[in-house]
Amino acid sequence: MPEPQPRYRVVALVVAFALFMQQLDATVLSVALPAMSRDFGIPASGLSLALTSYLVALAVFIPASGRLSDRFGSRTIFCAAIAVFIAGSIACAQSATLWALVAARFMQGVGGAMMVPVGRLVLLRTVDKDDLVAALSWLVMPALVGPIIGPPIGGLIVTYLDWRWIFYINVPIGLVGLALAIWLIPQIRMDRAARVDLPGFFLSGIALGCIVFGLELASHPVPTTLIVALLICGFLFGLAYVHRARNVDDPILDLSLLRTPTFGLSVAGGTLIRIAQGGMPFLLPLLFQLCFGLSAATAGTIMMANALGALAMKPLAPMIIRRFGYRHSLTAAGIGAAMAIGGCALFSPDWPHLTLAAVLFAAGLFTSLLFTGYNALAFIDIDQTKMSAATSLYATFQQLSLSLGICLVASLLELAGAVSIDAIAAAFVVIGITAFCATFTNQLLKSDTGNPLTNADE
């Protein structure tokens, strides 16, 4: 393992560059859904499969990223991840059918699953502790900037160019990032790298994939027997994985961590909030463009308010949690988030754009406070020897819950029979109630739970 690198800013900037590309890709895509549905000749709700395939790939491959980096080298895996992401982006841009797009998005997800976790590991292992906070702040910025500029950029591309350019713009960005990574990212290998639990990896991956795709296909015109078969298959492989995880020393996903109260409650509450958050970027472009008749550029500009709200809460969240504690802060934020998300059901074409943006800004404020609290609370009682395993498990639940949110709202639109204002309003009510349910898990926290919050990010 190398000595701490003095050039932590440039290393952090290279990792941040990759994260920016990933965040930009994720946020520009949602605005393009109506245009893509027209090109493919399918209902807009059918494109949910392209979104969930990416998230499933993240959930499946993130747990293996750290061990692959230890075994084959950080620079090797990081550069390979960028290359896979670029190849997936090109394949997305050239997709002629929905299923080609789904496969290409899954490829993108494999690359995305390796980029950021490996880059974060490089920083943690090469940056001096005195510089770690500054280095991580460089890494966090793209995660904040990407969602802000993504929707308006996506809207402008769709309005004035073609949706395929949403993916083509990743190519020059990715090539620059690849060149910088080859030049600046150190090659780190662990002398005694833990072996990847391949049987556990395949069992957990098949279980997650079958369950999510089974739920996703409920919003598509496929035989019910296929959906049931996928869900049963996922359940059986999940049971097989649980059995294996109990009998190996270093499982790919350590489910025993859920028995830690603060970690388990953070996962439970965070999952409910992320289900709601996952549904919003899918519903809003359909509502604004297909139902309200707004241009993609206008819709993207309005949606930007949600990310601005999240950014505005960042400096305030630690102070709020220090002042009122985790339980009271998370409970109040959960109620506020539920009201703001559920309030989107009241949106009307007659509402001023600023009013629409104000509601989304409020939703961003409350969800940002929730994620800051959950992300810090989850690891308070985790032993340092279990920190890597806890990070992998938590990240897996993050991606899984976002994909479940998309599955949920897409299925609700399919049940409604058409994309309409009433159908989308009903979906917002459902995810608003889902977000409200997080307040019950927050109430299970003790009033004095948690140490002073020092740093947390989404």
N, C-alpha and C positions, 0 to 999 in steps of 0.2 A: 504494500500500500504506500503510495507516494507521500512525500511531505506536503503540508498545506501549501497551496499555491498562492503567490502574492497577487495574481491577476484575477481575483475573485469577481471583479466587476465584469470583465469580458466573458468569463465562464458563465456567470449568471445571465448575461445578456444573450448568449447563444441559446441557453435553455429557454429564456424568456421568448426568444424569437420563435422557437418551435411551439411554445405554448400559445403565442399570439396567433400563429397559423391555425392551430387546432380550434381555438376559441372563435376566430373569425369565420372559419368554415361552418362551425356549428350554428352560429347566430344568423349568418346570411341566408342559410338554406331555408329556414322556416318561412321567410317572406316570399320565397319562390314557389311554394307549394301549389298555389292556384295555377300559375303558368305551366308548371311541370305536368299537372293533371290534364291540362288542355292538350299538351303535346302528346302525352301517352294515351289520351282518350279514355281515361278512367276517372271515377269520382275522386275528388280531392282527399276524402277520408282514406282512400286506398293507399295513399303514399305514406301512411303511418308506418308501413312495413320497412320503408327505406330508412326511417329514423330509428326504429327499434333495432334493426340489424346492426347499426353502428354501436349503439349502447350495449347490446349483448356482447359484441366483440370486446368492448372495453371491460365489461364485467368478467368475462372468461379469461382474458389474457393479462390483466393488470396483476393478479397474484403471482404470476410466473416471471414478471419483468425483472424484479430485483435479483432473483436467483440466476436468471440467464445472464444478467449483467455481471454478477460475481464470477460466473463460470467462463464466459467468453470475452469479457472485457467491456467496460462502460462505453468507450468510443465505438467499438464494433457494433454493439446493440443499438446505441443511439443513432448512429449513421444509418444502420439497416432500417430502423423504424421510420426515419425521415424518407428514405427511398421507397419503402412500402407505402407510406402515406401519399407520396407524389404519384406513384403508379396507380393507387386507388383513385386519386383525384382525376387522373386522365381517363381511367375506365369509367368513372361516373359521368364525366363530360361527354363521352362517346356512347353512353348507354342508349339503346334504341327501345328497350322494353323495361317494364317495372322490375322483372326478375333479374335482368342484367344490372340494373341500378342497385338492387338489394345486395347482390354479390359484391359489387364494387364498393358499396358503403361498408360492408363487413370487412373488406380488405383495408379500407381506410381505418376502421376501428382497431384492427390488429396493430397497425402502425402507431396510431394514437395511444394505444394502451402501453406501448413501450417507451414512447418519447418522454413524456413528462415525469413519470415515476423514476426512470433511470436518470434523467437530468437532475431531479431533486436529490437523488442518492449521491451523484457526483458532487453537488454542492455540500451536502452534509459531511462527506468524507474528505474533502480537499480544502474547505474554507476554515480558517482559524476561528475558534469560538467567539473571539472578540468581534469578528466581522460577519458572523452568521446572520444576525438580524438585518444588517444592511444588505447582505447578499440576497436573503429571502425576500426583502422588500422589492428588489429589482425583479425577482421572479413573479411576484404577485401582480405587479402593474398590468401586464398583458391580460391577465384574467379579469381585470376590472375594465380595461380599455376595449378589449375585443367585443364584449356584449353591448357596449355603448355605440360603437361605430358600425358593428355588424349589420343590424337591421336597416339603417339608412343606406349603407353601401349595397346591400342586397337589393333593396328597393330600386336604387338607381340603375343597377345592372339589369334587373328584370325589365324596368320601364324603357330604358334606352338601348340596351344591347340584347342579350339572350341569356336565359338562365344557365346555360352551359358554361358561361364565363365565370360563374360563381366557383366552379371547380378548376377551371383553367388558371385562375389567378394564384392558385396554390403552387403551380409549377415554378414560376420564377422565385416566389418567396421561399419555397422548399429548397431549390437549388442553392440559393444564397446561404440558407441555414445549413445545408449539407457541407458546403465549402468551409464555412466557419467552424463547423463541428470537427471536420477532419483536421483543421489547423489548430484549434484551441482546446477541444475537449480532451482531458487526460485519459489515458488508457489504464483503468483500474481493474485488477483481478484480485480476488480473495484467494489466499493460499489454501484455505480449507473451506471452499464454497460448499454450502449445503446443496445436496442433490435435489433436483426437481422431482417431486413425487408424481411421476407420470400417470400411474393408475388413478391417483386422486384427482389429478388435473383433468383427465378424460371423463371421469365419473361426474365431477362437479360441472364441467363444461357442458356435457350432454344434458345433465339435469336442468341447468339454467336455460340452455338453448331451447329444449323441448317445452319447458313450462312457459317461457316468454312467447315463443313463436306460436304455441298452442293458443294462448290467450289472444295474441295478435290476430291470428287467422279467424277469430270469432267475428272480426269486422270485415271479412272478405267472403265472397261467394264460393266457399269450399265445402265439401261434404262434412257433416257433423262427425262422422266416424273418424275422419282424419284428426280433427281437433281433439276428440276424446282420446284417441290413440297417443297423440303427442303428450297430452297432460298425464296420462297413466304412465307412459314411458319416463317422463320427467320425474314423476313421483317415485317410481321404482329406482331409478338411477340416483335420486336424491337420498333415498334410504340406504342404498349401497354405499354412497359416499359417507354418510353419517357413521355407518359401521366402520368403514376404513379409517376415518379421522380419529375414532376412539382407540385405534390399535396401531397407530404409527406415531413416532416421536415428533415428527415435524410436518404436520399436515399442510397442504397448500392453502386451506382455509381453516383456521383454528376456531371452530364453533364454540369451544369451551369458554371463550372470551365473553360470550353473551351472558354468562352467569355473573359477570362483574356488574353490579347494579347500575352504576353511572354509564358504563359503556352500553349495556343492554337498553336502558331507557333512552339514551341518545340515538341509538339505531332505530328504535321503535318510533320515537317522535319525529326524527329526521326523515324516516321513510314515508310517513304520512304527509309531511310537508312537501317532500320532493315529488310524490305522486301528483300533488296539486300543481307544483311548479312545472313538472314535465308536461302536463296537459295544456298549460297556458300558451306557450309558443306555437302549439299546433292549432289551437282554436282561434287565436287572435287574427292571424292573416286571413283565415277563411271568413271570419266575421267582417273584417274591415274591407276586404277586396271583393268577395263573392256576394255578401249580403248588403253592405253599405255602398258598394260601387266605388271605393277609393282606389287610387293608383297604388302600385306596389311601393313607390317612393314615399307617398304620404303615409301609408300604413307602417312602413319601416320607421319613419320619423316619430310617429306616435308611440310605437313599441319601445323606442329608445328610452322613454321615460322610466320604464321598469328598471333598467340597468342603472340609470342615474340615481334612482331612489336607493338602490343597493349600495352604490358608491358613496352617497351622502351619509348613510348610516355607519360606514366603516369606522370613522374616527370616534363616533358617539357610542357604539356598542360596548366597548370595554368599560367606559364610564358608567353606563346604565347598569350593566351587570354587577359592577363593583358596588354601586349605590343600593340596588334593590335585591341583589342575589339572583341565582340562577332560576329558582322556582318561580318567583314572582315575575321576573323579566320575561322568561319563556312563556309563561301562562298568558300574560298580557299581550305579548307579541303574537302568540298563536290565535288569540281572539281577533286581534287587529288584522292579521293575515287572512283569516277566514272571512271576515267582513269585506275586505278589499277584493279578494278573489271572487267570493260569491256575489259581490256588488257588480262585477262585470256582466252578470246576467241581466242587469237593468240597462245596459248600453243600448242606445237607439241612434239611428241615422241622424236624428235631429240634434243630438248632443254636440256642443262645440268641441273641437278637437282638443282644446286645452283642458276641458273637463275630463275627457277620456284619458288624456295623459296624466292628469292629477290622480285619478284612481289607480292607474298603473304605477305611478310614482310611490303612492302609499303602499301598494302591495310589495314593491321593491324594498321599501324601508323595513317593513315588518319581517319579511322573509330573510333579509340580510341579518337582522338581529338574531333571528332564530338560528340560522346556520352558524353564525359566529359563536353563539352559546353552545350549540350541539357539538361543533367541531372541537371546542376546548374541553367541554365537559366529558366527552367520550374517552379522553386519554388521561384524565386526572388520576385515576386509580390503577392505571396499567403499569406493570413493572417494566423497567427498561429492556429487560431480556425479551419481553413479549411485544415491544413497541412496533417492530416491523410487521409481525403477524397481525396486530390490531389495525395497523394502517391499511394493509391489504384487504382485510375483511370489511373494514368500514368503507373503503373505496368501492368494493364490489357491491355493497348494499346501496351506495349512492347511485351507481349506474343502473342497477336493477330497478330501483324505485322510480327513476326518471322514465325508464322504458315502460314500466307498468302504468305510469300516468298517461303516456301516449296510447297504450293499448286500451285503457279505460275509456278515454274520451272518443277514440275512434270507434269503439264498439257501441257507445251511446249514439253516435251519429248514424251508424249503420242501422241500429234499432229504430231510429226516427225515420229512416227511409230516404232522407235527403238532407243536404246542408242548408239549414234555414236559421233565421234569427231565433225562433223558438227552440229549435233543437240544440243550438249552441248555448242558449241561455240555460236550458236544463242541464247541460254538461257542466257549465260553470257552477250551478247550484250543487251538483254532486261533488265536484272537487273542492268547493268551498266547505262543504260538510266534512269531507275527508281531512282537510286542514284543521278544522275545528276539533276533530277527534284527538289531535296531538295534545290538546290542553289536558286531557285526562291522564296521559302519560307524564306530562309535566307536573301534575299535581302529586304524583307518586314520589317526586324528589323531596328530600328533607329540606327544611327552610335554610339550614346552614350548609347545604351540599356545595362542595367546590372550593378550591383555593382561589386567591385573587387571580383574575384573568390577566395574562401578560401579552399573549399574541395568538390570534386565530384568524384564519382566512378560509374562504370557500374553496 
